[in-house]
Amino acid sequence: MNKWRLFHLKNEMLAANFLANLIGAVLVQGLILRAETPFPDSLFENRLVYFFDNEMTAGLIERDRIRQSLGIAMEVQQHLLPGSDPKVEGLDIAGDSIYCEETGGDYFDYLPVDGNGQGKIKIFVGDVSDHGIASALLMTTARAFLRQRATMGGNLNQIITDVNRQLARDVEDSGRFMTLFLCEIDRTNKMIRWVNAGHDPAAIFDQGTGEFEELAGHALPLGVSEKAAYQEYQRKIQPGQIILIGTDGIWESQNAQRQMFGKKRFRDLIRTHARKPAKDILDAVIASLDEFRHPMEKEDDVTLVVIKVEP
């Protein structure tokens, strides 16, 4: 589908809603005119019904077309997200993105480094400002840049610097940006390397101590400035530790009392379910979010990747 067509779908939806409101206003005005106009009742009513039927039919057709287009956009974007969790020796990995609209700006991806699942993998988690069609377009553009650049090799900070430079040119003056956490986990050498571009820090939970440690490092989000500098960090990892990379849609979710889910509640959940497989931990967080938020609708996209370091 033409990406510019997707970009304008939101505006078309607003136009369709405006048209429906306009038709309603015309109907009201017509009823007023009916009382003030000497036209015979039957003539006026016939004209009004004819106008209303034709305009309403056109509006319904347009809305249906937009709905179908959004459905296609949603299907395309969902296919750009991982269809299954990767099988990597020594790691148990599970991830998911849940959008608050048909399309969204959250992003996660896996890229095995050696292509054969021998204990080394790159993991991306990103969050585009706002959500909806425009954010989905930026997300898919960033995904393409990241995948292409990551396959060319180089340090993580070099990858992010190059992608940011290109993305900043594309979104110049639009006010849009994308936060990103990129890490490479080397299970064989028990090492994690990462770069943080304005994203919420990932965290490591140690089952032995019961403590969390944030993976430090902060820089400008992608797309803000071509000249932004990024730094690569690293640390050792041990069997039994759980690496958690998420978006703020988790801890900023609100219930009917406008209370936030918060990081404390999130971390307590991880402690409770830490001995379970990564997929069960992920499912427990999503279920708890739904229960906490009910009956409120989702206001932001939610993404979480759980990585358990196995013995």
SENULO-172373 format. One record per residue: residue in one letter; x, y, z of N, C-alpha, C, CB in turn. Coordinates in steps of 0.05 Angstrom, whole numbers, padded with zeros to 5 digits, always signed. Glycine has a CB too. Example, Ala and Ser with C-alpha at 12.3 -4.5 7.8 and 13.67 -1.06 7.14 Angstrom:
A+00264-00114+00156+00246-00090+00156+00264-00066+00156+00226-00089+00181 S+00257-00045+00142+00273-00021+00143+00258+00001+00157+00282-00012+00114 
END
This chain:
M+00017-00024+00000+00000+00000+00000+00018+00025+00000-00019+00000+00024 N+00010+00045-00015+00025+00070-00016+00027+00083+00011+00013+00090-00036 K+00052+00088+00021+00055+00098+00048+00042+00125+00052+00084+00099+00056 W+00042+00142+00031+00029+00168+00034-00001+00165+00037+00036+00187+00010 R-00012+00144+00024-00040+00139+00027-00047+00133+00056-00050+00116+00009 L-00030+00116+00069-00034+00109+00097-00032+00134+00115-00013+00089+00106 F-00013+00152+00107-00009+00177+00123-00034+00194+00124+00014+00193+00112 H-00049+00194+00102-00072+00211+00100-00098+00198+00109-00076+00220+00071 L-00097+00173+00117-00121+00159+00125-00134+00172+00150-00116+00130+00131 K-00117+00181+00169-00128+00193+00193-00143+00218+00186-00106+00199+00213 N-00131+00235+00168-00145+00259+00160-00171+00252+00145-00127+00276+00141 E-00171+00231+00130-00196+00223+00116-00217+00214+00136-00190+00200+00097 M-00209+00201+00158-00229+00194+00179-00241+00219+00191-00215+00177+00201 L-00224+00239+00196-00235+00264+00207-00254+00277+00187-00212+00283+00214 A-00247+00276+00162-00264+00287+00141-00291+00273+00140-00250+00286+00114 A-00290+00246+00143-00315+00231+00142-00333+00238+00166-00308+00201+00143 N-00320+00241+00189-00336+00249+00213-00348+00277+00209-00319+00248+00238 F-00331+00295+00197-00341+00322+00192-00365+00321+00173-00319+00339+00180 L-00363+00304+00152-00385+00302+00133-00410+00292+00146-00377+00283+00111 A-00408+00273+00164-00431+00263+00178-00444+00284+00195-00424+00239+00196 N-00427+00300+00209-00438+00322+00225-00451+00343+00208-00415+00335+00242 L-00439+00348+00184-00450+00368+00166-00477+00359+00156-00431+00372+00142 I-00480+00334+00150-00506+00323+00141-00527+00328+00163-00504+00294+00134 G-00519+00322+00188-00538+00326+00210-00546+00355+00212-00526+00317+00236 A-00526+00373+00209-00532+00402+00210-00551+00410+00188-00507+00419+00209 V-00546+00399+00164-00564+00406+00141-00592+00396+00146-00553+00393+00115 L-00595+00373+00158-00621+00363+00164-00636+00381+00183-00619+00335+00176 V-00622+00390+00204-00634+00408+00223-00643+00434+00210-00615+00414+00247 Q-00624+00445+00194-00631+00470+00179-00654+00466+00161-00606+00480+00164 G-00655+00442+00149-00678+00436+00131-00704+00436+00145-00673+00410+00117 L-00704+00425+00170-00729+00424+00185-00738+00452+00193-00726+00407+00210 I-00718+00470+00198-00724+00498+00204-00736+00512+00180-00700+00513+00214 L-00723+00507+00157-00733+00519+00132-00761+00509+00126-00715+00512+00109 R-00766+00484+00133-00793+00473+00128-00814+00489+00141-00794+00444+00137 A-00808+00499+00166-00828+00515+00180-00830+00543+00169-00821+00516+00210 E-00809+00552+00155-00809+00580+00146-00814+00583+00116-00783+00593+00154 T-00815+00560+00102-00816+00561+00073-00844+00554+00063-00795+00543+00060 P-00854+00568+00043-00881+00562+00033-00882+00538+00015-00892+00586+00019 F-00860+00523+00012-00861+00499-00005-00881+00480+00005-00833+00486-00007 P-00894+00465-00012-00912+00443-00003-00896+00423+00013-00926+00430-00027 D-00908+00412+00034-00895+00392+00051-00882+00370+00035-00914+00381+00071 S-00898+00359+00016-00888+00335+00002-00863+00342-00015-00910+00324-00016 L-00863+00365-00027-00840+00373-00044-00815+00377-00027-00847+00399-00059 F-00818+00391-00005-00795+00395+00013-00784+00369+00024-00802+00414+00036 E-00802+00352+00033-00794+00327+00045-00780+00309+00025-00818+00312+00057 N-00790+00309+00000-00778+00292-00020-00749+00302-00026-00794+00293-00046 R-00746+00328-00028-00719+00339-00033-00700+00333-00010-00721+00370-00037 L-00710+00337+00015-00694+00332+00038-00686+00303+00040-00708+00341+00063 V-00704+00285+00037-00699+00256+00039-00679+00248+00017-00724+00240+00037 Y-00683+00258-00007-00665+00252-00029-00636+00261-00023-00674+00265-00056 F-00634+00286-00013-00607+00296-00006-00595+00279+00017-00609+00325+00002 F-00610+00274+00037-00600+00260+00061-00591+00232+00053-00622+00259+00083 D-00608+00218+00038-00602+00190+00030-00576+00189+00014-00625+00178+00014 N-00573+00207-00005-00549+00206-00022-00524+00213-00007-00553+00225-00045 E-00525+00234+00010-00502+00242+00025-00494+00222+00046-00507+00269+00038 M-00514+00210+00060-00509+00190+00080-00497+00165+00068-00534+00184+00096 T-00508+00157+00045-00497+00134+00031-00468+00138+00024-00513+00127+00006 A-00461+00161+00013-00434+00168+00006-00416+00167+00031-00432+00195-00008 G-00426+00178+00053-00410+00178+00078-00405+00150+00088-00424+00195+00099 L-00425+00133+00087-00422+00106+00097-00403+00090+00079-00449+00091+00097 I-00404+00095+00053-00385+00081+00035-00356+00090+00041-00392+00088+00006 E-00353+00116+00046-00326+00126+00052-00316+00115+00078-00327+00157+00053 R-00333+00114+00098-00325+00104+00124-00317+00074+00121-00347+00107+00145 D-00333+00059+00106-00327+00031+00103-00300+00027+00088-00349+00017+00087 R-00295+00044+00068-00270+00043+00054-00246+00049+00073-00270+00062+00030 I-00249+00069+00090-00228+00076+00109-00224+00053+00128-00235+00102+00124 R-00246+00041+00137-00244+00019+00156-00229-00004+00144-00272+00010+00165 Q-00235-00010+00118-00220-00031+00104-00191-00025+00101-00233-00037+00077 S-00185+00000+00095-00157+00008+00092-00142+00006+00118-00156+00037+00081 L-00155+00014+00140-00142+00011+00166-00137-00018+00173-00159+00025+00188 G-00156-00035+00165-00153-00063+00170-00129-00074+00155-00178-00078+00162 I-00125-00066+00131-00102-00074+00115-00076-00064+00127-00105-00065+00086 A-00076-00038+00136-00053-00026+00148-00045-00042+00174-00058+00003+00155 M-00065-00049+00190-00061-00064+00214-00048-00091+00208-00087-00068+00230 E-00059-00105+00187-00049-00131+00179-00020-00129+00170-00066-00143+00157 V-00014-00109+00154+00014-00105+00144+00033-00100+00167+00015-00082+00124 Q+00025-00082+00185+00043-00076+00207+00047-00099+00226+00032-00052+00223 Q+00026-00114+00232+00029-00138+00249+00048-00158+00237+00002-00150+00254 H+00049-00160+00211+00067-00179+00198+00096-00169+00199+00059-00183+00168 L+00100-00143+00205+00127-00133+00208+00139-00139+00236+00128-00103+00203 L+00121-00146+00255+00130-00154+00282+00137-00184+00281+00109-00148+00303 P+00154-00193+00300+00161-00221+00300+00136-00239+00303+00180-00227+00323 G+00135-00259+00285+00113-00278+00286+00115-00299+00307+00109-00291+00259 S+00140-00303+00317+00145-00323+00338+00169-00314+00353+00148-00352+00327 D+00173-00326+00377+00196-00320+00393+00221-00336+00383+00191-00325+00423 P+00244-00324+00384+00268-00337+00374+00277-00360+00392+00290-00317+00370 K+00290-00379+00380+00302-00401+00395+00332-00396+00396+00295-00429+00382 V+00342-00388+00419+00370-00382+00422+00381-00399+00445+00375-00352+00427 E+00403-00413+00440+00414-00430+00459+00422-00415+00485+00439-00444+00448 G+00412-00424+00507+00418-00411+00533+00401-00388+00540+00446-00403+00533 L+00381-00382+00523+00363-00359+00529+00334-00368+00524+00370-00335+00511 D+00316-00358+00542+00287-00362+00539+00275-00335+00534+00275-00377+00564 I+00264-00330+00510+00256-00303+00502+00227-00303+00494+00273-00293+00478 A+00212-00282+00503+00184-00278+00495+00179-00248+00493+00165-00292+00515 G+00164-00240+00472+00157-00212+00469+00131-00208+00456+00179-00198+00453 D+00119-00184+00460+00094-00178+00447+00089-00148+00447+00070-00192+00462 S+00074-00138+00427+00065-00111+00425+00035-00111+00422+00078-00096+00401 I+00022-00094+00438-00007-00092+00438-00014-00062+00433-00021-00102+00464 Y-00028-00057+00411-00033-00029+00403-00061-00020+00413-00032-00027+00373 C-00062+00006+00419-00087+00017+00429-00106+00026+00406-00082+00041+00447 E-00095+00027+00382-00111+00032+00358-00104+00010+00338-00105+00060+00346 E-00116+00012+00313-00111-00008+00293-00081-00011+00287-00127-00002+00268 T-00067+00012+00287-00038+00012+00282-00025+00027+00305-00031+00024+00255 G+00001+00024+00308+00014+00037+00331+00043+00044+00325+00012+00020+00355 G+00056+00056+00345+00083+00064+00342+00103+00048+00358+00085+00093+00350 D+00094+00029+00374+00112+00012+00389+00125-00008+00369+00098-00003+00412 Y+00149-00017+00377+00164-00035+00359+00183-00053+00375+00181-00018+00338 F+00184-00078+00367+00205-00095+00377+00213-00115+00355+00195-00111+00403 D+00237-00124+00357+00248-00141+00336+00271-00158+00347+00256-00124+00311 Y+00276-00180+00333+00298-00197+00340+00316-00201+00315+00289-00225+00350 L+00342-00201+00319+00360-00206+00296+00383-00224+00306+00371-00179+00285 P+00381-00250+00301+00403-00268+00308+00429-00258+00295+00397-00297+00300 V+00451-00258+00311+00476-00247+00301+00489-00266+00282+00494-00241+00324 D+00489-00292+00288+00503-00312+00271+00483-00327+00254+00519-00330+00288 G+00457-00323+00258+00437-00336+00240+00430-00364+00247+00446-00334+00213 N+00443-00376+00268+00437-00404+00274+00430-00409+00303+00461-00421+00266 G+00424-00388+00317+00414-00391+00344+00435-00401+00364+00391-00410+00344 Q+00460-00395+00359+00482-00405+00376+00489-00385+00399+00506-00411+00360 G+00469-00374+00412+00474-00359+00436+00480-00330+00434+00496-00371+00450 K+00475-00318+00410+00479-00289+00407+00457-00277+00390+00507-00283+00394 I+00445-00255+00400+00422-00243+00387+00421-00213+00393+00396-00257+00395 K+00412-00198+00373+00405-00169+00377+00375-00167+00382+00414-00152+00353 I+00368-00149+00401+00340-00145+00408+00335-00115+00407+00332-00157+00436 F+00314-00107+00393+00306-00079+00390+00279-00075+00404+00305-00070+00360 V+00276-00053+00419+00250-00045+00430+00248-00014+00426+00246-00053+00460 G+00228-00005+00412+00225+00023+00407+00197+00034+00412+00233+00029+00379 D+00195+00060+00414+00169+00073+00419+00169+00100+00404+00165+00077+00450 V+00152+00102+00384+00149+00126+00368+00131+00145+00383+00139+00121+00339 S+00137+00171+00383+00120+00191+00396+00091+00189+00385+00131+00219+00392 D+00072+00191+00403+00044+00189+00396+00038+00160+00387+00036+00210+00374 H+00014+00156+00374+00007+00130+00363-00012+00134+00340-00005+00112+00385 G-00019+00112+00327-00037+00114+00304-00021+00112+00277-00052+00140+00305 I-00034+00121+00256-00024+00118+00229+00004+00131+00225-00043+00129+00209 A+00006+00157+00232+00031+00171+00228+00054+00157+00243+00029+00200+00237 S+00049+00149+00268+00070+00135+00283+00077+00108+00271+00060+00131+00312 A+00057+00094+00260+00062+00069+00247+00080+00072+00223+00035+00056+00239 L+00077+00094+00208+00094+00099+00185+00123+00103+00194+00084+00123+00170 L+00127+00118+00215+00154+00123+00225+00166+00097+00236+00154+00145+00246 M+00150+00082+00249+00159+00056+00260+00169+00038+00238+00137+00042+00276 T+00154+00035+00217+00162+00017+00195+00187+00028+00180+00139+00014+00175 T+00189+00054+00178+00213+00066+00166+00238+00060+00183+00210+00096+00162 A+00235+00064+00210+00257+00059+00228+00265+00030+00228+00250+00068+00256 R+00245+00012+00227+00251-00017+00226+00268-00024+00202+00224-00033+00225 A+00261-00013+00179+00276-00019+00155+00305-00009+00157+00263-00006+00130 F+00308+00016+00167+00335+00027+00171+00352+00010+00190+00333+00056+00182 L+00339+00003+00213+00353-00013+00234+00362-00040+00223+00336-00016+00258 R+00344-00054+00210+00350-00081+00200+00373-00080+00179+00325-00094+00188 Q+00370-00060+00161+00390-00058+00140+00418-00052+00152+00382-00037+00120 R+00419-00032+00170+00444-00024+00181+00456-00045+00200+00441+00002+00197 A+00439-00059+00215+00449-00079+00234+00462-00102+00220+00426-00088+00252 T+00452-00109+00197+00464-00132+00182+00491-00125+00171+00445-00141+00160 M+00499-00100+00170+00524-00091+00159+00547-00093+00180+00522-00063+00149 G+00540-00099+00205+00560-00101+00225+00568-00075+00238+00585-00114+00214 G+00587-00076+00256+00596-00052+00270+00586-00052+00299+00586-00027+00256 N+00597-00034+00315+00588-00031+00342+00560-00020+00344+00607-00013+00358 L+00547-00026+00366+00519-00017+00369+00516+00013+00367+00508-00027+00396 N+00535+00028+00379+00532+00057+00378+00536+00067+00349+00553+00070+00396 Q+00552+00053+00333+00555+00061+00305+00529+00056+00289+00578+00046+00292 I+00516+00033+00295+00491+00027+00282+00470+00048+00288+00481-00001+00292 I+00468+00055+00314+00447+00075+00322+00454+00103+00311+00445+00076+00353 T+00479+00110+00311+00487+00136+00300+00479+00139+00271+00517+00141+00304 D+00485+00118+00255+00479+00119+00227+00448+00119+00222+00491+00094+00213 V+00433+00103+00237+00404+00103+00233+00392+00129+00242+00392+00080+00250 N+00402+00141+00264+00392+00167+00273+00396+00189+00252+00404+00175+00299 R+00420+00188+00240+00426+00209+00220+00406+00208+00197+00455+00205+00209 Q+00400+00184+00187+00381+00181+00165+00353+00188+00174+00382+00153+00154 L+00345+00179+00197+00318+00184+00207+00313+00214+00212+00312+00168+00232 A+00333+00227+00223+00331+00256+00229+00325+00272+00204+00356+00266+00243 R+00338+00264+00182+00333+00277+00157+00304+00273+00147+00353+00268+00135 D+00294+00249+00152+00267+00242+00142+00245+00256+00158+00263+00212+00143 V+00249+00260+00184+00228+00271+00201+00233+00300+00208+00225+00255+00226 E+00252+00313+00195+00259+00340+00201+00235+00359+00202+00279+00351+00180 D+00233+00374+00223+00212+00394+00227+00184+00381+00232+00210+00413+00204 S+00182+00355+00233+00156+00342+00238+00149+00341+00267+00155+00314+00225 G+00170+00343+00284+00165+00340+00313+00163+00312+00323+00141+00355+00321 R+00167+00293+00305+00165+00264+00313+00192+00253+00318+00150+00248+00291 F+00193+00232+00335+00218+00219+00342+00212+00191+00352+00233+00236+00364 M+00233+00176+00357+00230+00148+00366+00251+00142+00387+00232+00129+00342 T+00242+00133+00410+00260+00123+00430+00267+00094+00424+00249+00126+00459 L+00291+00086+00431+00299+00059+00424+00319+00048+00444+00312+00058+00396 F+00315+00022+00451+00335+00007+00466+00344-00016+00449+00323-00003+00494 L+00370-00016+00443+00381-00038+00427+00402-00052+00444+00394-00027+00401 C+00400-00078+00445+00420-00094+00460+00429-00118+00443+00409-00102+00487 E+00452-00127+00450+00462-00152+00438+00470-00170+00461+00487-00148+00419 I+00458-00194+00463+00463-00213+00484+00480-00235+00474+00436-00223+00497 D+00502-00240+00487+00521-00261+00480+00521-00282+00503+00550-00250+00475 R+00505-00302+00499+00501-00322+00521+00527-00338+00525+00479-00341+00514 T+00542-00343+00504+00566-00359+00507+00587-00345+00524+00578-00365+00479 N+00590-00319+00520+00610-00304+00535+00597-00289+00559+00623-00283+00517 K+00571-00295+00564+00557-00284+00587+00559-00253+00588+00568-00296+00613 M+00551-00241+00566+00554-00212+00564+00530-00199+00550+00580-00205+00548 I+00522-00176+00559+00502-00160+00545+00514-00132+00539+00476-00157+00562 R+00511-00123+00515+00519-00097+00506+00494-00082+00498+00540-00097+00483 W+00493-00055+00503+00469-00041+00496+00474-00011+00490+00449-00043+00518 V+00455+00001+00476+00454+00029+00471+00425+00038+00477+00463+00037+00442 N+00423+00061+00491+00397+00072+00498+00393+00099+00485+00393+00074+00529 A+00374+00101+00466+00368+00126+00453+00342+00138+00464+00366+00122+00422 G+00343+00150+00488+00320+00163+00500+00298+00145+00510+00309+00182+00480 H+00304+00119+00512+00284+00100+00520+00284+00095+00550+00287+00073+00505 D+00261+00086+00561+00262+00077+00589+00283+00055+00593+00233+00067+00598 P+00299+00057+00614+00321+00037+00617+00309+00009+00619+00337+00043+00642 A+00323-00010+00606+00316-00038+00611+00326-00045+00639+00330-00057+00589 A+00317-00068+00649+00325-00076+00676+00332-00105+00677+00301-00071+00696 I+00350-00112+00696+00357-00140+00700+00348-00147+00728+00388-00144+00697 F+00333-00169+00730+00324-00179+00756+00341-00204+00763+00294-00186+00756 D+00353-00203+00787+00370-00225+00796+00354-00241+00817+00396-00214+00809 Q+00347-00266+00809+00331-00282+00827+00346-00289+00853+00322-00308+00813 G+00372-00289+00852+00387-00296+00876+00385-00275+00897+00416-00300+00868 T+00387-00249+00889+00386-00227+00908+00358-00215+00911+00406-00206+00900 G+00341-00220+00891+00314-00208+00891+00315-00178+00883+00302-00211+00918 E+00337-00169+00872+00340-00141+00866+00340-00136+00836+00367-00130+00877 F+00332-00111+00829+00332-00101+00801+00355-00082+00797+00305-00088+00794 E+00366-00083+00773+00387-00064+00765+00379-00053+00738+00415-00077+00765 E+00378-00026+00736+00372-00014+00710+00397-00013+00693+00361+00014+00714 L+00394-00017+00667+00416-00015+00648+00419+00014+00640+00411-00034+00623 A+00439+00027+00652+00442+00056+00651+00448+00065+00623+00463+00065+00670 G+00448+00091+00619+00455+00103+00593+00431+00117+00582+00465+00082+00574 H+00435+00141+00573+00413+00157+00562+00424+00176+00541+00398+00172+00585 A+00410+00179+00519+00417+00198+00498+00392+00207+00484+00437+00184+00478 L+00394+00224+00465+00371+00235+00451+00357+00213+00436+00379+00257+00432 P+00330+00214+00434+00315+00196+00417+00323+00198+00388+00285+00200+00420 L+00318+00178+00372+00324+00179+00344+00306+00199+00330+00320+00151+00331 G+00319+00215+00312+00303+00234+00296+00304+00262+00307+00276+00225+00294 V+00315+00266+00330+00315+00293+00342+00337+00310+00330+00319+00291+00373 S+00361+00299+00328+00384+00314+00317+00403+00296+00303+00399+00329+00340 E+00412+00304+00279+00431+00288+00264+00457+00285+00279+00436+00301+00236 K+00463+00305+00296+00489+00305+00310+00489+00290+00336+00498+00334+00314 A+00468+00277+00343+00466+00263+00369+00488+00242+00371+00438+00251+00373 A+00499+00239+00395+00520+00219+00400+00509+00197+00417+00545+00233+00413 Y+00518+00173+00412+00508+00149+00427+00531+00133+00437+00490+00132+00409 Q+00527+00122+00461+00549+00107+00475+00540+00078+00479+00556+00120+00501 E+00558+00060+00476+00553+00032+00480+00563+00024+00508+00567+00014+00459 Y+00546+00009+00523+00553-00001+00549+00553-00031+00549+00533+00010+00571 Q+00565-00043+00570+00565-00072+00572+00567-00081+00601+00587-00085+00555 R+00558-00105+00606+00561-00117+00633+00558-00147+00630+00540-00105+00653 K+00566-00161+00651+00564-00190+00652+00535-00198+00659+00584-00202+00672 I+00527-00221+00649+00501-00233+00657+00506-00261+00668+00481-00233+00633 Q+00487-00270+00685+00490-00296+00697+00464-00312+00694+00497-00292+00727 P+00467-00339+00694+00443-00356+00694+00424-00349+00717+00450-00386+00695 G+00398-00349+00710+00378-00342+00731+00369-00313+00730+00388-00349+00758 Q+00384-00297+00716+00376-00269+00714+00355-00265+00692+00401-00251+00708 I+00338-00245+00695+00317-00239+00676+00320-00210+00666+00288-00243+00688 I+00323-00207+00639+00325-00181+00627+00298-00172+00617+00346-00182+00604 L+00290-00148+00623+00264-00138+00617+00266-00112+00601+00247-00134+00643 I+00255-00111+00577+00256-00087+00560+00227-00081+00552+00274-00091+00535 G+00217-00057+00561+00189-00050+00556+00186-00022+00547+00173-00055+00580 T+00161-00014+00542+00155+00014+00535+00138+00026+00558+00140+00016+00508 D+00136+00052+00558+00123+00066+00581+00093+00061+00581+00128+00095+00579 G+00081+00049+00560+00053+00042+00561+00046+00022+00583+00045+00030+00534 I+00067+00008+00594+00062-00011+00616+00058+00005+00642+00085-00031+00618 W+00079+00018+00651+00077+00031+00677+00061+00057+00678+00105+00037+00687 E+00055+00068+00654+00038+00092+00653+00008+00086+00648+00048+00111+00632 S+00001+00060+00646-00027+00053+00643-00042+00062+00667-00030+00022+00639 Q-00067+00072+00663-00083+00083+00685-00109+00068+00688-00088+00113+00680 N-00118+00067+00713-00144+00055+00718-00166+00076+00720-00144+00038+00744 A-00190+00069+00728-00212+00087+00728-00208+00110+00748-00238+00072+00735 Q-00191+00105+00768-00185+00126+00788-00161+00143+00780-00180+00113+00816 R-00152+00139+00755-00129+00154+00744-00103+00148+00759-00134+00184+00744 Q-00102+00124+00771-00077+00115+00783-00060+00101+00762-00083+00097+00807 M-00034+00104+00763-00016+00091+00745-00008+00063+00754+00009+00108+00740 F-00004+00046+00735+00004+00018+00741+00031+00019+00756+00007+00001+00715 G+00050+00035+00746+00075+00040+00760+00096+00018+00758+00069+00045+00788 K+00121+00025+00762+00142+00006+00760+00144-00012+00785+00169+00020+00757 K+00135-00003+00808+00135-00020+00831+00116-00044+00827+00127-00004+00856 R+00092-00039+00818+00073-00061+00813+00084-00080+00792+00046-00049+00804 F+00097-00068+00771+00109-00084+00750+00131-00102+00761+00121-00066+00728 R+00148-00091+00778+00171-00107+00789+00161-00128+00809+00191-00088+00802 D+00140-00122+00824+00129-00142+00842+00118-00166+00826+00107-00129+00859 L+00106-00160+00803+00096-00182+00786+00119-00200+00776+00082-00170+00762 I+00141-00187+00769+00164-00202+00759+00175-00220+00782+00187-00184+00749 R+00177-00210+00806+00186-00226+00828+00168-00250+00833+00187-00208+00854 T+00142-00245+00831+00122-00266+00836+00124-00289+00816+00094-00255+00836 H+00129-00282+00791+00128-00302+00769+00156-00309+00758+00111-00292+00746 A+00177-00301+00772+00204-00303+00762+00212-00332+00755+00223-00293+00782 R+00202-00352+00768+00210-00380+00763+00196-00392+00739+00205-00397+00788 K+00177-00378+00728+00162-00388+00705+00177-00382+00679+00134-00375+00703 P+00169-00396+00657+00181-00389+00631+00176-00361+00623+00170-00408+00609 A+00192-00351+00604+00190-00323+00595+00162-00316+00585+00210-00316+00574 K+00150-00335+00570+00123-00330+00558+00103-00327+00581+00115-00353+00539 D+00105-00343+00601+00086-00341+00624+00089-00315+00639+00089-00365+00643 I+00113-00306+00642+00118-00280+00655+00105-00257+00638+00148-00274+00659 L+00110-00258+00612+00098-00238+00594+00067-00239+00596+00107-00244+00565 D+00056-00262+00595+00026-00265+00596+00016-00254+00623+00018-00294+00592 A+00030-00259+00644+00022-00250+00671+00021-00219+00672+00040-00261+00693 V+00041-00207+00660+00041-00177+00660+00018-00166+00643+00068-00167+00648 I+00013-00177+00620-00008-00168+00603-00036-00171+00616-00008-00182+00576 A-00039-00195+00629-00065-00200+00643-00069-00181+00666-00066-00229+00653 S-00048-00176+00681-00049-00157+00704-00056-00129+00694-00023-00158+00720 L-00044-00121+00672-00050-00095+00661-00079-00092+00653-00032-00089+00636 D-00090-00113+00640-00118-00112+00632-00136-00111+00656-00125-00137+00615 E-00130-00126+00677-00146-00126+00701-00145-00099+00715-00137-00148+00720 F-00121-00087+00716-00117-00062+00730-00132-00040+00715-00087-00055+00731 R-00132-00040+00689-00143-00018+00673-00173-00020+00670-00130-00018+00645 H-00184-00044+00672-00213-00049+00667-00230-00030+00685-00221-00078+00672 P-00251-00017+00674-00262-00020+00647-00251+00002+00627-00292-00018+00648 M-00229+00015+00634-00218+00036+00617-00207+00024+00591-00197+00052+00632 E-00208+00040+00570-00196+00032+00545-00165+00037+00546-00208+00047+00521 K-00151+00022+00530-00122+00027+00528-00117+00055+00516-00108+00005+00510 E-00098+00070+00528-00092+00097+00519-00064+00098+00505-00093+00116+00542 D-00049+00077+00507-00022+00077+00495-00015+00048+00488-00001+00089+00515 D+00003+00046+00469+00013+00019+00461+00030+00007+00483+00030+00021+00435 V+00030-00019+00484+00045-00033+00505+00063-00054+00492+00026-00047+00525 T+00089-00053+00499+00108-00073+00488+00126-00083+00511+00125-00061+00465 L+00131-00109+00511+00149-00120+00531+00164-00144+00519+00133-00128+00557 V+00190-00145+00524+00206-00168+00517+00219-00178+00542+00228-00161+00495 V+00216-00204+00547+00227-00218+00571+00248-00237+00562+00204-00232+00587 I+00272-00235+00574+00294-00253+00567+00304-00267+00593+00317-00238+00552 K+00302-00293+00594+00312-00307+00617+00339-00320+00609+00292-00329+00627 V+00359-00316+00626+00385-00328+00621+00385-00355+00635+00409-00310+00633 E+00387-00376+00618+00385-00403+00628+00412-00414+00636+00372-00421+00608 P+00413-00435+00653+00438-00448+00661+00452-00460+00637+00433-00469+00682 
END
